[in-house]
Amino acid sequence: MFRNHLTRLQTAFLFADALGLGCYAVVGVEHALNAQLPIVTAIMIGIVTACGGGLLRDVLVSDEPLLFKPGQLYVLAALIGASLFTLLILYFKMPAATAALLAIGCCFVFRMLAIAFDWKTVSVLPTSPEQS
């Protein structure tokens, strides 16, 4: 019933997804740090939390997950947000709310720029003509 309207709202969905990616990355890191896990583990938990939410959303609506699409800078955006939040909290002793807003903002901006300018990774292995 709403499928025809979803194509018009694709930009809004991508916008919300980029914002959610940053939010979940920060929340995952914050919970891991509160549990006194090591820094690298906390960052990895933030990335898994952020990407897992998007993966679950795509599976529930029967879409191909963004995480599995070639070249998407999805995990890298989550890594930027999670790492920046950890850096601001632990090394710059910034208040959690300020650090969260900055990290979410950076993750969001990076993801939106990747979408707007079609930034993608390239395959390391050469593709054969049959695969193209």
PARO-956645 format. One line per field, with one value per residue (C-alpha): residue number from 1; chain; x, y, z. Coordinates in Angstrom, 3 decimals. Layout:
# residues N
i = (NUM ...)
ch = (A ...)
x = (X ...)
y = (Y ...)
z = (Z ...)
***
This chain:
# residues 132
i = (1 2 3 4 5 6 7 8 9 10 11 12 13 14 15 16 17 18 19 20 21 22 23 24 25 26 27 28 29 30 31 32 33 34 35 36 37 38 39 40 41 42 43 44 45 46 47 48 49 50 51 52 53 54 55 56 57 58 59 60 61 62 63 64 65 66 67 68 69 70 71 72 73 74 75 76 77 78 79 80 81 82 83 84 85 86 87 88 89 90 91 92 93 94 95 96 97 98 99 100 101 102 103 104 105 106 107 108 109 110 111 112 113 114 115 116 117 118 119 120 121 122 123 124 125 126 127 128 129 130 131 132)
ch = (A A A A A A A A A A A A A A A A A A A A A A A A A A A A A A A A A A A A A A A A A A A A A A A A A A A A A A A A A A A A A A A A A A A A A A A A A A A A A A A A A A A A A A A A A A A A A A A A A A A A A A A A A A A A A A A A A A A A A A A A A A A A A A A A A A A A)
x = (0.000 2.809 5.438 4.935 5.562 8.699 10.784 9.991 10.997 14.302 16.332 14.561 15.211 18.909 19.057 17.445 19.669 22.831 21.658 20.743 24.102 25.921 23.536 23.839 27.620 27.841 25.352 27.232 30.559 29.085 27.601 30.838 32.925 30.497 31.053 34.798 35.664 38.965 38.982 39.276 36.498 34.274 34.807 34.040 30.851 29.839 30.384 28.486 25.628 25.368 25.657 23.540 20.631 20.716 21.095 18.091 16.016 16.788 16.043 12.693 11.586 12.967 15.584 19.139 21.099 23.272 26.000 26.160 26.070 29.500 31.375 29.123 31.074 28.666 31.001 33.642 31.147 30.313 34.035 34.544 31.690 32.675 36.366 35.767 33.423 35.985 38.775 36.796 35.618 38.840 41.623 40.106 37.908 34.974 31.497 29.622 26.766 29.112 31.297 28.210 26.856 30.207 30.702 27.147 27.556 30.834 29.447 26.326 28.247 30.653 27.817 25.824 28.894 29.524 25.942 25.934 29.251 28.847 32.042 32.615 35.344 36.770 37.466 41.019 40.633 40.299 36.884 36.590 34.397 31.832 31.312 30.773)
y = (0.000 2.433 0.985 3.759 6.415 4.767 5.702 9.384 9.052 7.286 10.403 10.820 7.153 7.503 10.659 8.863 5.827 7.950 9.631 6.297 4.835 7.502 7.252 3.491 3.605 6.034 4.093 0.843 2.392 4.088 0.844 -1.031 1.622 1.642 -2.120 -1.312 -3.232 -2.489 0.429 -1.612 -3.916 -0.926 0.497 -2.859 -3.182 0.310 -0.695 -3.969 -2.199 0.444 -1.896 -4.605 -2.209 -1.292 -4.924 -5.923 -3.083 -4.112 -7.767 -6.909 -4.904 -7.525 -5.242 -6.143 -4.921 -1.853 -3.669 -6.309 -3.964 -3.635 -0.436 1.134 3.123 2.040 0.322 3.018 5.697 3.686 3.270 7.036 7.762 5.084 5.981 9.705 9.260 7.062 9.524 12.520 10.760 9.070 11.311 14.773 14.231 15.856 15.610 12.586 14.606 16.913 14.032 12.096 15.014 15.576 11.877 11.440 14.560 13.386 9.924 11.456 13.958 11.295 8.927 11.681 12.796 9.192 8.981 12.410 11.975 8.223 7.380 3.653 1.168 -0.747 -4.426 -5.545 -8.520 -7.905 -8.793 -11.095 -10.128 -12.795 -11.111 -7.604)
z = (0.000 0.855 -1.494 -4.091 -1.454 -0.107 -3.144 -2.542 1.092 0.396 1.198 4.527 5.355 4.518 6.648 9.606 9.089 9.162 12.360 13.940 12.970 14.972 17.922 18.246 17.865 20.785 22.918 22.338 23.301 26.354 27.686 27.040 28.799 31.730 31.967 32.155 29.008 27.208 24.779 21.570 22.754 23.553 20.069 18.469 20.520 19.349 15.718 16.097 17.875 15.167 12.199 13.806 14.205 10.531 9.551 11.647 10.219 6.635 7.325 8.949 5.907 3.476 1.915 1.038 4.081 3.448 5.300 2.559 -0.420 -2.026 -1.410 1.225 3.830 6.551 8.993 8.514 9.550 12.693 13.393 13.140 15.546 18.069 17.998 18.287 21.242 23.007 22.296 23.545 26.703 27.777 26.542 26.368 29.465 27.703 29.245 27.895 26.377 24.460 23.301 22.185 20.155 18.447 17.679 16.392 14.277 12.745 12.018 10.481 8.343 7.081 6.166 4.440 2.480 1.437 0.190 -1.482 -3.276 -3.833 -1.968 -2.178 -1.609 -4.525 -4.800 -4.128 -6.424 -10.151 -11.518 -14.474 -17.452 -16.451 -13.060 -14.478)
***
